[in-house]
Amino acid sequence: MENRKKAAKAFAPMSHPAPYQTVVVGGGISGLLAAWDLQRAGFQVSIFDAATTWGGCVGRHEVAGVVLDSGAESFATRNTAVAELAVELGLGEKIVEPDPAGAWVWLPEGPVPLPRTGVLGIPSDLGAPEVREALGASGVLRAALDAKMPVTIGTTEPVSSVADLVRARMGKRVLERLVAPVVAGVHSAEAEVLDVDVVAPGLRAGIREHGSLAAAVAAQRANGSKPGAAVAGLEGGMHTLVAALVEKLQAAGVSMHPGHRVKAVFRGDADEAGDAPAPTYDGGEPSPWIIEWEHGTERGYASAKLLVMATDGPMAVKLLGYEMPQLLPFAPARGPDIRLVTMVVDVPELDSAPRGTGVLVAPSVGGIKAKALTHSTAKWRWLADSTGPGTHVVRLSYGRAGVKPSDAVRLTPETLTEEDLIPTALADATTLLGIEITEADLLGADIVRWKGALPFAAVGHHDKIAHVHALANEVPGLVLAGAWMTGNGLAAVVSGTRRQIRAVVDASLRL
Ligand SMILES: Cc1cc2nc3c(=O)[nH]c(=O)nc-3n(C[C@H](O)[C@H](O)[C@H](O)COP(=O)(O)OP(=O)(O)OC[C@H]3O[C@@H](n4cnc5c(N)ncnc54)[C@H](O)[C@@H]3O)c2cc1C
C-alpha cells in the first residue's frame, strides 16, 4: 500500500480543475444515479465500473433475438422514486403495470393463487379466499390471534428475523406457506436469516401504531403511491432506464470508465511521500482520495475530493478498509449466488397463462429445484406483443441463502452443473406450468450468474448499517451508496441514493 501511495503521487493529477472533483466507484443504478445528480449540481464526475457494461443488477441480454432484462425486471411502487426518475429520463410514457392475473405459490400439496394484499407474503386480509385456500381454516384461525395479542409481541426485541416476527404473531403456516416463498423469490434468502427491519422497514413500528401485524401490512399497502399493482415495469425492460441514464451522463460530459476495476482507495498527499499515517480530520483540508484502477493490463490512478462508493457492501468495506479499519468489523455478509435460466419457447398452450404471471415455490416443496418462475410474456403485455402468440419467455431462478447447511447444499446452484441447468429448468417449468416443455420447444436459452449481487440483509444488518453510516459521516468527502446501505430493490436504492446525494450537495453549498 505504501508503494501505491508513492505511485499515486507520481501518476495522479493533483491539481483539481473543479472544486468538487468526484469519483464514483460502481456503475450500477446507484452509482449512475449518484453521478447524474452530482453532475447536475455542478460537480465534476468520473465513474468507474469493473464490468464492461453499465447498470450492475439492472442488466440486459438477448435470447433467441428477444432483448430482455437479465436482472431486475420491475420496481416496487410503494414509493414514487423510480417512476419519477423514469419521467425525468423521458421514459414516463413507458411505465407499465404487470398483468393483473397475479402469481401463484407452490405448496407441498400443489399450486394455489398467491394472496395479493400482502407485504412480503404477510396477508393483510385474513378473510380473502386465497388466504383461506393457502392456509386452511386452522391456519387462518391461528393467524387471526395476531389481532388479539399485545402489540409488544414481536416489537420489543432489538432485532428480529422475518421468520421470528411472523411466527410469533401469525404462526407457522403463514410463515411456511406464504412468507417463505415470497421472501425466497425476492431476497433469495430464508426468512429465518433476514432482518425484518431491513427488508420490511417500518413494519414493526406499524404493529405498535395500528394494533396488529395484519393492520400494519394493510397500512403499508395503503401508503403505496397508487392502488393496484405493488410493482410496475418499463415497456422495453428495466434496462432501458440504465441506457437512458448512461446517455444523459455521456451527453453531460461525465467521464465514464467501463471495464475499470478499482483495486484500492486511499488518501493521498500531494506534499508527502505518502508514508504518513492515515490522516485525521480535525480541521484543515483532508488529502484527496486516490483511486487505483485496473483495465486489462493497464493500471492507473484518479484523484477526487469526493468519493462515492457504490459497489456491493463486501467490496466497499474491502476497498475502504485501509483508510477506515474501523469499518472492517461491520463488513456485511456476502449475498447468495443466484442463477437465472431464461428460456424462449415455442409452446402455444402457454398463451392461456396457466399460472398467471409466475410461481413462487415454498422451500418445503421437494422435487422442484427452482425457487421461482416468472412467466414474462404473461406478466408483461409489451413483451407478449413483441414475441407474438405461441412464443413465450419463462425465467427460473436458482439459489438462496439458507439457514441449515443441508438446505444450502440442496438449494445452491453449485449443486447443479451448467449442463444440468437447462434440462432442470425444462423439468421445473413443466411441473410449475403444468404443460410439457421439452428441448424441442426451445428457441433459445441463456444462463445468467449473479454472484453475491443481492445484498444479504442478515439479522442485525439494520444496526450494522446504522454504525457504518455513523462511521462514514465522520469521514469528509465520502458517501457510501448502493443497495447494501439503502435496502435491496430499485425503489429503495433510487430513493436512498438521491437522499444521500442531496445531503452532500446541500452540505457543499453551505461551505
Ligand atoms: C437477479 C436479480 C433480480 C432482481 N430483480 C429485481 C426486481 O425485479 N426489482 C427490484 O426492484 N430489484 C431487483 N433486484 C435488486 C436490484 O436490482 C438491486 O437492488 C439494485 O439494482 C442494486 O443497485 P446497486 O447500484 O446498489 O448495485 P449493483 O447493481 O450491484 O451495482 C454495483 C456495481 O459495482 C460494480 N463494482 C463492484 N466492485 C467493483 C470494483 N472493485 N470496481 C469497480 N466497480 C465495481 C459492479 O460491477 C456493479 O456494476 C434484483 C437483483 C438481482 C441480482
The ligand as an SDF file (V2000), in Angstrom:
LIG
                    3D

 53 58  0  0  0  0  0  0  0  0999 V2000
  -31.1930  -11.3110  -10.3910 C   0  0  0  0  0  0  0  0  0  0  0  0
  -31.7220  -10.0690   -9.7410 C   0  0  0  0  0  0  0  0  0  0  0  0
  -33.0360   -9.6880   -9.9450 C   0  0  0  0  0  0  0  0  0  0  0  0
  -33.5340   -8.5320   -9.3370 C   0  0  0  0  0  0  0  0  0  0  0  0
  -34.8230   -8.1630   -9.5790 N   0  0  0  0  0  0  0  0  0  0  0  0
  -35.2890   -7.0160   -9.0570 C   0  0  0  0  0  0  0  0  0  0  0  0
  -36.5650   -6.5250   -9.4150 C   0  0  0  0  0  0  0  0  0  0  0  0
  -37.2660   -7.1240  -10.2260 O   0  0  0  0  0  0  0  0  0  0  0  0
  -36.9970   -5.3630   -8.8440 N   0  0  0  0  0  0  0  0  0  0  0  0
  -36.2080   -4.6450   -7.9840 C   0  0  0  0  0  0  0  0  0  0  0  0
  -36.6300   -3.5830   -7.5140 O   0  0  0  0  0  0  0  0  0  0  0  0
  -34.9710   -5.0650   -7.6610 N   0  0  0  0  0  0  0  0  0  0  0  0
  -34.4980   -6.2210   -8.1870 C   0  0  0  0  0  0  0  0  0  0  0  0
  -33.2350   -6.6440   -7.8820 N   0  0  0  0  0  0  0  0  0  0  0  0
  -32.4360   -5.8310   -6.9680 C   0  0  0  0  0  0  0  0  0  0  0  0
  -31.9130   -4.5720   -7.6450 C   0  0  0  0  0  0  0  0  0  0  0  0
  -31.5400   -4.8850   -8.9580 O   0  0  0  0  0  0  0  0  0  0  0  0
  -30.7390   -4.0310   -6.8660 C   0  0  0  0  0  0  0  0  0  0  0  0
  -31.1440   -3.7350   -5.5260 O   0  0  0  0  0  0  0  0  0  0  0  0
  -30.1210   -2.7710   -7.4560 C   0  0  0  0  0  0  0  0  0  0  0  0
  -30.0360   -2.8460   -8.8620 O   0  0  0  0  0  0  0  0  0  0  0  0
  -28.7570   -2.5850   -6.8230 C   0  0  0  0  0  0  0  0  0  0  0  0
  -28.1060   -1.4930   -7.4110 O   0  0  0  0  0  0  0  0  0  0  0  0
  -26.6920   -1.0340   -6.8900 P   0  0  0  0  0  0  0  0  0  0  0  0
  -26.2340    0.0650   -7.7530 O   0  0  0  0  0  0  0  0  0  0  0  0
  -26.7300   -0.7930   -5.4320 O   0  0  0  0  0  0  0  0  0  0  0  0
  -25.7420   -2.3160   -7.0310 O   0  0  0  0  0  0  0  0  0  0  0  0
  -25.2630   -3.1550   -8.2850 P   0  0  0  0  0  0  0  0  0  0  0  0
  -26.2750   -3.1620   -9.3400 O   0  0  0  0  0  0  0  0  0  0  0  0
  -24.7960   -4.4600   -7.7090 O   0  0  0  0  0  0  0  0  0  0  0  0
  -24.0150   -2.3320   -8.8170 O   0  0  0  0  0  0  0  0  0  0  0  0
  -22.7480   -2.3840   -8.2120 C   0  0  0  0  0  0  0  0  0  0  0  0
  -21.7380   -2.1520   -9.3040 C   0  0  0  0  0  0  0  0  0  0  0  0
  -20.4430   -2.0770   -8.7000 O   0  0  0  0  0  0  0  0  0  0  0  0
  -19.5230   -2.6420   -9.6020 C   0  0  0  0  0  0  0  0  0  0  0  0
  -18.3090   -2.9970   -8.8720 N   0  0  0  0  0  0  0  0  0  0  0  0
  -18.1680   -3.9040   -7.8750 C   0  0  0  0  0  0  0  0  0  0  0  0
  -16.8760   -3.9310   -7.4710 N   0  0  0  0  0  0  0  0  0  0  0  0
  -16.2060   -3.0150   -8.2040 C   0  0  0  0  0  0  0  0  0  0  0  0
  -14.8510   -2.5750   -8.2370 C   0  0  0  0  0  0  0  0  0  0  0  0
  -13.8980   -3.0770   -7.4310 N   0  0  0  0  0  0  0  0  0  0  0  0
  -14.5050   -1.6050   -9.1280 N   0  0  0  0  0  0  0  0  0  0  0  0
  -15.4410   -1.0520   -9.9550 C   0  0  0  0  0  0  0  0  0  0  0  0
  -16.7330   -1.4560   -9.9690 N   0  0  0  0  0  0  0  0  0  0  0  0
  -17.1110   -2.4130   -9.1020 C   0  0  0  0  0  0  0  0  0  0  0  0
  -20.2660   -3.8380  -10.1780 C   0  0  0  0  0  0  0  0  0  0  0  0
  -19.6990   -4.2420  -11.4180 O   0  0  0  0  0  0  0  0  0  0  0  0
  -21.6720   -3.2830  -10.3290 C   0  0  0  0  0  0  0  0  0  0  0  0
  -21.9240   -2.7690  -11.6100 O   0  0  0  0  0  0  0  0  0  0  0  0
  -32.6940   -7.7680   -8.4930 C   0  0  0  0  0  0  0  0  0  0  0  0
  -31.3700   -8.1440   -8.3050 C   0  0  0  0  0  0  0  0  0  0  0  0
  -30.8760   -9.2800   -8.9210 C   0  0  0  0  0  0  0  0  0  0  0  0
  -29.4310   -9.6820   -8.7100 C   0  0  0  0  0  0  0  0  0  0  0  0
  1  2  1  0
  2  3  1  0
  2 52  2  0
  3  4  2  0
  4  5  1  0
  4 50  1  0
  5  6  2  0
  6  7  1  0
  6 13  1  0
  7  8  2  0
  7  9  1  0
  9 10  1  0
 10 11  2  0
 10 12  1  0
 12 13  2  0
 13 14  1  0
 14 15  1  0
 14 50  1  0
 15 16  1  0
 16 17  1  0
 16 18  1  0
 18 19  1  0
 18 20  1  0
 20 21  1  0
 20 22  1  0
 22 23  1  0
 23 24  1  0
 24 25  2  0
 24 26  1  0
 24 27  1  0
 27 28  1  0
 28 29  2  0
 28 30  1  0
 28 31  1  0
 31 32  1  0
 32 33  1  0
 33 34  1  0
 33 48  1  0
 34 35  1  0
 35 36  1  0
 35 46  1  0
 36 37  1  0
 36 45  1  0
 37 38  2  0
 38 39  1  0
 39 40  1  0
 39 45  2  0
 40 41  1  0
 40 42  2  0
 42 43  1  0
 43 44  2  0
 44 45  1  0
 46 47  1  0
 46 48  1  0
 48 49  1  0
 50 51  2  0
 51 52  1  0
 52 53  1  0
M  END
$$$$
